[in-house]
Amino acid sequence: MFSRKLLERIEDWRGNTTRWEETNYKGTTPITKRLLQYWFYEEHFLEQDLLFKYWDCQREAMEVLIYCYEVLKVRTIRELASKLDFQLIEQAALLEEFQHYSAPELLERQNQIKEAFVGYLTKSSIPKLAFNMATGSGKTMVMAMAIAWMYLNNYSRTFLMICPNTIVLDRLALAFENLAIFKQFPIVPPEYWANDKVYDFNFKNVQTVKQNEGSTEFGTGVIFLTNIQQLYDKETPRGRNQLRLWLENVRIGEFINPLVNRVLRYDNVTVINDEAHHSAALEWSHVIQHVHDNARSFHLQLDFSATNKYYSDGSPFEHIVYEYGLKQAIDAGIVKDIQIQTYADMQDKIVLWSDERQKQFLIEEGLKKLEELKQTYADTPARPVLFILTSTTDEANEIGKAIIEDLNNPYTAEQVLVIHTNMRTGEILKDNLETARRVAREIDEPGSKIEVIVSVLMLQEGWDVKSVYCIVPLRAAGSQIMVEQIIGRGLRRRFPHKNRDDEYEVEEKLWIIEHPNFKRFWEAEKKRHGYDFHIDSGRPEKPVETIKVDESKLEYDIEVPVLSGGTYQTRAIDATLINVDAMPTKKFYVAAFDVSDPQRVHKRLGEREAEGERVELVFYTFYNFVKAKLVNMIVEDNKLVGTDVKAVIDRKLDEYIAGKLFCDFDRDNPEHVKRLNLAPIVDEILTAFRDQIRKIAATVRDFEPSLRAVKVSETKPKQTSKDTYVPKRSVFNQVDYDSELEHEFMEKLDTWEGVEAWSRVVPFKVPYYDEEYGFHYYIPDFIVKADGQYYLVETKGKGFAKQKDVESKRDVAEEWIAKANESTEVTWAYLFVLDEKFNQYKGLGSFDAFAKAVE
């Protein structure tokens, strides 16, 4: 609760990042400015010309860290709270025990509240900040960026990176050993890699030391990489574990691993905790305390976790400065979508079944889903894996054996992996550890044979393998944290660069076969976070189909010329050309908008809070803050870039609100500013600016021929949930369609005389601008080769011909065809087919006769 409210206060400046960004990140060092420019403004390509761009959450996390450290100059939550100046009511809202009191009751308890607030802020004496980021949202990348930022600024050059187990350690080692992540991704600008004349800044001199390797540190920076178990001796010469000795006041330093003593020799040590929800465990926390107390100097502790509570006692992190939840990651396409397969029509029956019958049913459904998923991803490198969560190790053995021996299931011993874990801690048992580590490294590789994993828990971090597409929980969840961990084990995308040209077009979903006792947890998650879980009341009747080129039908391939040109949206616009005078004049009166009735007020900004039967409206009332949010919405809505575009729009927005939108607006009156929170007002502002920006951003370029052409057969496989048709004269194995008109048209293309080849998949798109709909791409419904001539064909059902964008599409198609006819040796034509025309002339025997009839 504390971190959530604190984040809202930090968001005050994030809403005003216009000013911070547009002043070239005022308050930061030259090196930091260079890093921010390099990370977020320069264009980067990885191997095979794959465009790389940092996710928004990675950018926001680093901006929050840098703003706290360099601008606010804080390294603890206590310092941050002091900078943000929390008032009494705000302090009470952060503390669960005071949330339900009225304002007068809070005043009576102000001393008690202040004391509790101070206690919360001083929970730890160590300078530390935490980042709560959903599984799969790129925490490791942010850790690497933070290391580069601290090293190059000489804030800290010694890093102790701690994780909870050896499997996570293997994953981190893959990223950080030999500086792999820094070499693979654009984290360190080139001049800081190769500047041999300035030894102090050369990032090549950073060294990674894993565990307690015997190598001598030689670099100007060192990353010590270890799991927590290696940092203390579990058994002492007296035969007692370290924790017991600590409880008996034995000095912890006597039993610290030698790696810690190596770290203690350095100045400005930074501790980075991965999966930091484990860090409150006594062993972990006391190791860090020992480093803090005994290092030559201690710089900062950075905690990263997908969970915002400590694992040991469920208490919330008190030091979160940035949160990026699962809902945001799903909405952004960073992680897999979540599909809950429930059985609503069978729920009453399932609950009455015996425990064994329930489990048998759920396993059978999981195996059926796995077979569907194998078909779904058959044309991609993905090999779907089913994870079955059992109640006991004996049950895991029995289920694994039953799956292998079941004659109806085609699974061998090589394809089914049973891993035993400690029931209490979730740690993988020693006898299984090496197998588990190997599988975790190899299971996402094409050569892996594992298709089913059976385990008691397997919830410890590190098993976030990308190939897990289905989870069957056979045990009821004992806590909300357990549900989060179950979900987290399969969230990572197998194809993280979604919709890139050289990636497979794949709809990635994580299927969870619902346990009868899980329903209340899904509902709780939806209510708490707004997750949009997709609920299926049974297995889908029709599986996802793959559309791909049929190599035996290449005689029906079609070559299409590539033309440059069209109407493009220029994102780096000259914002000074925005004409406020040309925007529609509304001249609203402030009093015309009621902000008193919670049931009738619709807001785009601010909050709506509910407590019992009472609903409270919370408005933003500081004009500059609200305006900054609106500026960000305008920039994001129109996908604008540029070094000064936000600052200019900021000024234009002042003009519009005061001169065009309202008659009597007073920016210093909080009651007036409340109106800027309302949905109708926000939409009015966004629409007015959108129309102006689109006109300015429209850049028309003449169509020009290119030196290359593209073949339909070059199309990569794609998946579809639509109905499909198996064509005769098309290069594809099957083709999807959106309407019965398209279906019938394809059937006729396979029978009409003169048709040599056709394609429903069109390998190009033509950009155009429509006054009402803005920037779009025209993609014809069909390409048809008939009687030596080529056609772009548009089909329209009844009523669709009157759509306002039809003429715009026709214009750009005819313009493209004119240039194609000039620059190629073949003839192109445009054919517009209405539903009624098709039905009237579909009985003609040839395509040529049909085309002439419908013209």
N, C-alpha and C positions, 0 to 999 in steps of 0.2 A: 504493500500500500504506500509506504514511504517513497519508494523509488518511482512509482507511477505518478504521484503528485509532484515529486521533484522534477521529473522529466517534463511535466507541463510547464514548469517555470523555466527550464532550460529551453523549451520550445519557443519561449518569448524571443530569444535571440535567433533561433532558427527561422522564425517568422520574419525576422529582420535581416536575414543573411544577404538580402539585396545589398544593404549598405556595407556589410562586411566583405562580401565578394567583390562588389563594384569598387571598393577602395583597395583592391588587390590584397585582401585579407589583412586589413590594418591590425597592427599589434603583433604580427608574426615576424620571425627572422627572415632574412633573405633566402636562407637555405630552405626553410619551410615554404616560402612563397614558390620557390622553384619546384619543390616536390608536389605541391598542390596543382601547379600548372601542368607538370609532367603527367601526373596521375589522371587528372580529370578533364584536361582541355586538349592535350595532344592526342593525335590518332595513333593507335597501336595495332600492329598485326603480328600474330604468332606464326608458327610454321604453317605452310601451305596457304598463306595469305588469309588466315582466319582472323577476322576483325575481333579485337579484344576491347571490351569496355567494362570498367568496374561497375558492379551493381550499386544501385542507389544506397542500399543499406551499408555497404562498405565505405562509400564516400561519407555518409552521414556519421558513421561511427568515428572515422578519423577526424572529421571536422569537429565533432563534440570533444574528442580528446584534446585536440590542438587548441580549441577555444578555451577549454577549462585551464589548460596548462600555461599557454602563452599569453592569452588575453586577460582572463580572470586571475591567472597566476595562483591556482588552487591545486592541491594534490590530495585533499581529503574532503569527505562529505561535510564535515564541520565547517571547513573554510568556504565551501561552496554555498552552504546554507546561509552563512554570514553575508556573503556577497549578494545573495538573492533576497535577503531581508524578509524572512517569513513572519507574518503577523500571527496573532494569537489564534484566530479562527483557522488559518492555514495550518498552523502547527497541530491543532486538534484534529484536523481532517486527515493528517498523516498517521495518527495513532488510533488504532482500532478501538481502544476502550473509550475514546471520547467522541466518536463519530456521530453518535445519535442524540447528543445533547443539543438543546436550543441555544441561541446566542446568549441570553441571560444566564443560563445554567453554566455555559462555558466561562463566562466572566467570574462566576463564583468559584470556579476551579482553576483560575489562571495560574496560580503558583504551582499547583499539582501538574498542570499541562506543561509549563515551562521546564519543570524538573524532569518530567518524562522525556520531553523533547531533547534536552541536553544529554540525558542518558543514552538516548538512541544515537545521537550524533557521535558520542564518545565511546561507542561500543568497542572500537578497536583503536589502538594507539598508532597503528601502522598506516602510513599514507597509502591509500589504495582507492582504485576506481574500478567499477565492474561494467561489463557489456553483456547484456542478455540478448542473444541472437539465436534465432531458430536454427535447428539442425539443418545443415545444408546451405546456410546463407553466407558461407565464406568466412568463418571466424579465423581460420588459419591464415588466410590472406591478410586480414586486418592485423593479426599478430606480426606478420612479416613487415607490413607497412609501418607499424609502430616501432619495430626494431630499427628499420632504416631511418626513420625520422629522428629517433633518439640518438642513434649512432652518429649520423651526419651532423647533428647539431651539438654533439659532444655533451648531451645531457647525461647519457649513460652508455657505457660500452661493454658492460658485463651483464649478461642475461642468464638467469637461472629459470629454465622452462620446465615446469613440473606437470605431469599428467597422472591419472589414477591407476593405469595398468599397462602391461607390456604391449597389448594390441594397439592402444592409442599411441604408445611410444613408437611402435613400428611405423605407424602412419605419419607421425611427426618427423621421424628420422628420414622417411622418404622425401619429405618436403624440405628439410633444413640441412641434412648432411650434404657436404660439398656445395652448400649455398644453392641447392637445386631450384628452390622456389624463386629465388632472386634472379637466377639466370633464365628461367623459363618465362617469367612474367615481368611486365614493365614496372618494377618497384623502385629500382635505383636508376636515376638518370645516367646516361652513358658517360658523362664527364666525371662521375664519381666512381666509375669502374676502372678507368684507364689513366687516371691522372697520377702517373708515377712520380712526377715532380713534387706533388703534395702528398706525402706518404700518409699523413694523418687522415686524409679524406678518402683514401683509396679503399673501396669496399672489398676489393680482392683480399685485403688483409684481415677480414673477419674469419674467425675459425669456429667450427662446430665441434664440440666434444660430447660424445654420447656416453651416458652412464659414467663409469669411473675409468675411462680409457687411460692407459699409461702415457699417452703422448703429452709432450710438454706444450703448454700454451705459448704461441709465438706471435699471434696476431695483435693488431691494435684494438681488436674487439673479439670477445669470446661469447658463444652461445652454448651454455651447458644444458644438455638435454637429458632428462631422466624421468623415471616414474617414482612415485613417492616411496614405494617400498625399499628402494635402493638408498634412501637418505637416512635411514636409521637401522640399527641392528635389532632384528626381531628378538633375538635371544642374547642375553648377556652372559659373561662368565659365571654369574651366580645362578643361571638357569631360569631367570625370570625375564619376561618381555619388557621392552623399553617403557611401555605405558605404565606398567605396574611400578617400575622404578621411579618414574616421574611422580606418580601419586605418593610415593614414599619419600619425595623430596631428594632423590638422587639427581645429581647434576646431569641434565640432558646432554651437555657437550661431551661428556665422557663416552657417549655411545653413538655419536653422530658419524655417519659414513665419511670416509676421507674426501669424497667429492665436495661436501659442504665446506670442509676446511680449505680446499683449494679456492672456493668462491670467496671465502672470508678475506683473502689477501687483497681483494680489489676494492677500489673506490666506486661509489655510486652504483651499487648493485640493484638491478631491476629484476623482480620475480614476476614471471608470467605463468599464471595457472590456467591450464586447459581443463575443461570440465570442472570448473571451480566450485560447483555445488558440493563437491566432496571435501573442499578445503577446510571446513569447520571441524572435521574429524580431528581428535586430539593429536594424533601422530603428525598429521599434515600441518595443522596450525602451529604446533610447537616447533617444528622444524623452521617454519618461516619466521617465527618470533626469535628463534636462535640466530638466524641470519641477520635479522633486523638489529638485534642487540649486539652482535659480535663482529659484523663486517666493518671494514675501515670506514665505510659510510654507506647508507642505504638510500636508494633513490625513490623507488615507487613499486607498488604491487598492482599489476593489471590482471583482472579476473575475467575469464570468458566462459560462458555457459549458455546452453539452450534452456536451462531451468532457472527460474528466479528465486528458488528456495534452496536452503542448505539441505543436503540429503540426510544428514544425521538427525535433525530434529524437526524438519519442515518449516523452520522459521525463515522469513523472507530476507533476501540480501538487503543490507542497509546502505549499500554504496553504489547502486546502479545509476549510471549517468546516461545510458543509452539502451533502449529496448526496441527490438524488432521481432514481432511475434510470428507465429506460424501462419495466421490468417494473411498477414502481409506477404509472407514468402510464397504462399499458395497463389494469392492474387497476382503476384508478379511473375509467376511461372518459374520461380527459382527451384522449388521442390515439386515433388509429385503431387497431383491432386489426390484427395482421399475419398475412397468409395467404400461405404459400409454396406456389406451385404447382409441384410436382415431377412427375417421370414415372418412378416406380419401375419400372413394368413395361417401360419402354423404355430404361432407363438404359444397359444393355450396348450396345444398338443405337446410341444417341445418341453415346456415347463413340467409337465406331468411325467415325462419319460424318466427312466433311471439315469443316474449320472453316466454310466457306461454307454447307454444308448445315445445320450446327448453327444458325448465325445465322438462316438463312431460316426454319427450323422455329420458333425462339423468337420471331421477329417475327410470324409467322403466328399463334402462340398469343397473343401480346400483343394483336394486333388483334381476334382473336376475343373475348378477355376484355373489350376496350374496348366492343365491340358489346353484350355481355351487361350491362356496367355502365351503358351508356346506357339500356337497357331498365329496369334496376333503379331508376335515379334519374329516370326519365322524368316522374314526377309531383312532383318537387321542383325547387327552383331550381338544384341542382347540375348542372354540365356536366363529366362525368368526362374527365380528361386522361391520356393514356399518355405516359410518358417513356422513351425508348430511349437507352441509354448505349452509345456506340460506341467503337471503338479509335483511330480517326484522323479528322481533319477530312474527308479525302477520302471515307472510308466514310460519314460523316454525310451528306455531299452526295449520295452514291449512294443511300443508303437513303431519304432524304427525297424524292428524285426518283422512285425506284421506287414508293413509296407513292402519290404523286400520279398517276403514269402507269398504275398497275395498274388495269385496267378492272374487276376484281372487287372493288376497294375504293372505297367512295364518299367519297373525301377529295379536296378541292380544295386549291389552293395557299394559300388563306386559312386552311385548317384545319391545315396542317402547317408547323411552325416549326423551322428548322435554325439553331442557335446555335453559333458556333465559339468555342472557348476555348483558352487556352494549355495545351499538354500538360503542361508542368512545374508551373505554378502554379495552374491552374484558373481564372485570371482570364479574364473575357470579353474577347475581342479588341475593339479600339477601334471597328472598323467595325460591330460587332454590338451595341455597348454601349447606344445609345439605344433600339434595338428591344427589347433584353432588359429594360431598365428599364421601358419602357412596358408590355410584356407582364406583367412581374412585378406591376405596379400594377393591371392590368385583367383578368388572366386569371380571377380569381374572380368577376368581375362577370357578371350575366346576359347582357349583350350580347357577351361574348367568343366568337369563332368558333374559337379554337385547340383542337384535340382531340389532336394528336400533337406532342410536342417531341422533336427528335433532336439530340444533342450529344455531344461527346467526353467532357466531364466533367460540367459543370453541377453540380458538387458544392460550389462555393463557397456560403457562407451567403447567405441572402437569397432563394434559390429555394425556400423552404419554402411553396410555394403550396398552398392547401387543396384545390384541385381535382385534384391528382395522386392517382389511385386505383390506378394500375398502373405498375410499373417493369419494364423488360426490360433487364437488364445483358448486353451482348454481349461484354464483356471480363472476363477473370478478375480477381478482386480481388487486389491486390498486398499488402494489409495488412488487419488487423482494423479499423483506423481507417476505411479506405475502405468497408468493409461498413457500419459505423455511419453513415457519411455518406450512403450509398445509401439506407439505411432512413430516415434523417432527412429526406430531401427530400420524403417524402410523408406524414409523420406527422400534420400538423395537421388537425384535424377541420373539415369544412365547416360542420357544425352543432355548435358547441362547447357549447351549453346543452342537453345531451341530456335528453330526457324532460320538458322544460318544456312547459307547456300550449300555448304558441303557437309551438312549434317542430315541425318534421316528425319523425315517429318513424322514424328511419333507422338501419339497422345499417351503420356505416361501417367498411370494411376497406381496408387497403392490400395489394394483390396484388403479389407479386414473382414473376415468371416465372424459375424457377431455372436459372442457368447450371450446366453440369455440374461446373465447378470450385468452385462455391460451397458445396457440401454441408458440407465440413469447417468452414467459417466459421459456418454456421447452428448446427452442433453445438457449436462453441466458444462461441458467444454463449449458447446454452441452458445450457451447463455453467457459464459464468462468471457469468451474471446470473440464471439460472433463468427466462429468457424462455419463455413458453408459446406458441411459434410454432405455428400451425395448419398442418399439412402436408396438402396435397391431392395425390393421385397422379393428377391429370388434371383436366380441366375438369368442374365439376359437371354431372350429367345434367339437373337441373332448376334453372333460374335462379330467383332470388328474384322473387316476384310482388308486385304492388302492389294492395292492396284500397282502393277508393275509391268514392265515391257516383257512381252513374250518373244523370246529370241527366234522362235520358229516363224514369226510373222513380220520379219523386217522388210518384206516386200511392200508393206503398207506404211512404211516410214514416210514422213513429210519434212522437208527442209524449209525453214522460214528465215527470211533475211532479218538481220539485226539492224535496226535504225535508231540512231540517237535523236534526241529532241523531244518536243512536247512541252507541256506546261508544268513547271516544277515549283515546289514551295521552297523559297530561300529562307532558311531559318535565321541566318545572321542578317536580319533586316535593319534598315535605317529607321529606328523607332521614332526619330524626330519627324518623319513623314506622316505619322498618325495624326489625322485631322479630327480633333475633338468637335470642331464646328460642324463637321459632316455627320456626326453621330446623331441618332434620333433624339429629339427633345421630349423628355417625359414630364419634367417639372412637377414631381410629386411633392405633396406636403407631408412632413414628418408625422404629424398627428394622424394621418390617414392609415397608418400601419400600427395595429394593436400589438403590444408586446406583453400583455398582462395575462392572457388566458393560455395556460399550458396545453390545453387540449386542442387549441386552434392554431397555435403558432408553429410554423415550419421553419427550421433554421438550417443553414448550411455551415455556419460557424458557431462557436460556443457549444454548450452541452445541455443535455436534458437529464436531470438526476431524479431518481425515484426512491422513496423511502416509505415502505408500507403503502398507504393509500395516497400519500402526498407526493406530488410531482413539482419539482423546482426547476425553473429555467435559469441557466447560467449563461450570461452574455459576456463577450469581450467588449470592454467599454473604453479602452485606450485607443485613440484613433490611429496613431502611427503603427501600432501592433496589428490592428485589423487591416489597415491599408497594406501592410507588408504581406499579410496572408493572401489578400486579393491579388497583389502583384505576382506572387508565386503561382497562384492559380492561373492567371492569364498567361504567364510564360510557359507553364507546363501544358496547359490546354492547347497552346499553339506550337509547342515543341520548339521554342525559340532558343537560340544561343547567341552569344556575343558578350563582349566585355562591358558594355554600358547599357544594354537593352533594358535591364531592370530599373536602373536609375531613371531613364527617360520615361518609362511607363509609370513609375512612381509619380513623376510630375504631372503626366497626362491624366492620371487617375484623380489627382487633386482638382484639376480643371473640370473633369467630367462630373464628379460628384457634386461639386458646388455650383457649377454653371449650367449643367444640362439635366442632371438627374433630379435634384431637389430644388425647391424654391427657397426654403428657409433652413438649410442645413448649417448647424454650428458644430464644428469639429471638436470644440472644447466642452461640449455638453454630452455627458455620458448617455443620457436618454436618447439623444440623436444618434450617437454612435451605435447604440443597440440595434437600430434599424438596418445597419450594414451587416448584421448577422443573419438576416432573414433570407430564406431561400429565394423569394421572388426578386429581391433587390440584387442578390449575388448573381442570379441568372441574367438579370437585365444588364448588369455590368459586363459579365463575361461575353454575352451575345454582342453587345455594342463594340467591344474591343476585338472580338473574333472577326467580325465582318470587315473592320478596318484593316486588321493585320493581314487577312487573306488577300485583300486587294493589293496591298503593298508587296506581299511576298510572292505574288504570282509572277513568275519569270517565264516568258514564252521563248522557246528556242525552235528554230526551224528543224524539221526532220532531215537528217543527213544519213546517207548510207554508211555502213560499216564494212570493214574488210572481211568480216566473218558472217556465218549463218549458224543457226542452231537447229538441230534435229529433234523431232518429237521423241525419238528413241533415247535421247540423252536424259530424259526425265528420271529423277530418282524415285524409288518406291514411296508410296504414301498410304496412309491408312484412312479408312472411312467407316462410318457407322450407317451410311445411307444405303438405300437399295441399289443393287448393281445389275448391269446388263453385260452379257458375254458377247462381244462384237465379232463380226466376221472380217470386216475390211479395215480394222484398226489394229495398230501395233500392240495394243495392251491386252492383258489377260482378261480384264473386266473393267467396266467403266461405271462410275456412279452417276446418279441423276437426281435432280431436285423436283421434277414435276412429271406428270404423265405425258405432257407434250414433248418433253425432251426424250422420254423413253420411246415414244412412238416415232419420233423423228429419227432416232438412231436405228430403229428397226427398218425404216424406209431407206436409210442410207446404205444398209446392207443388201437391199433388193433392187433399188433404182438402177436402171441402165445408165452407164456413163460414169458412175462413181468409181474412182480408182483407189482412193484411200480417204479416211477421215479421222479426226481426233477430237475427243471431248476435252482432253488435256491440252491446254494451249501454253506453249513454252515462252510466252512474252506478255508484257503488259505495257499499256500506253498511258502515261500520266496526263491528266487534264484537270481543268478548274471549272467548277460550276458556281454561279453567283450565290445559289441558295445552299448547296451542299458542300461547298469548299473543294479541297483537293481530293481527287480520287484517281483510281486507275481503271482504265477500260480493258477488260479481258473478254474477248468474244466467247460465245458459248461453244462454237465449233469452228474448226478449220476443215474445209472440204476440198479435195482435189478431184475434179470431174472434167472429163474431155480435155485434158491438158491445161485447164484453167484452175486458179485457186480462189477460194471464197472465204471471207470472214462472215460467219453466220450468227445472227442474233435471233433467238426465239423468245417470244413474249406471250404469256397466257392472257386470258380475257381480263381486260381492265388495266393490265400493266403497261399497255402502250401509251397511256395517258400520264405516266409518271414523268415528273418534270426533268429528270436527268436523261431521258431517252434521247432527246435532240442533241444534248452535249456529247453523248456517246457516239451518236451517228456522225456528228461533225468531225470528231477526232479520228474515228475509223476511216472516214473518207479521205481525210488529210493524210493519214498514214498510207492508205492504199495508193494515193496519187504519187507519193514519193517512192513507194515500193515499185510501182510500174515504171518509173523513170530510171531506177537504179538496178533493176534485175531484168533478166531475159524472159521471165514468165509474166502472165497477166493475172492481176488480182482484182476482185470485185467484192462489193458489200451486199449482203442479202439479209433483209429484215423480214422475219416470218412471224406473223400474228397467228394466234390459235385458230381463229375463224378461217383465215386464208389456208392454213395447213389442212384443216378438215375438208375444205372445199376442193383442193387440188391434189391431195395426197394419192389419189387413185391414178394420177398420170404415170406413164410407164418409165419416164426418164427424168433424171435430175435437171437436165437442161430445160425440158418442157416445164417442170415445176418452177424453176427459177424465173423463167420468163413470165409465168402466170401470176406469180406473187409480187413481181416488181411494182 
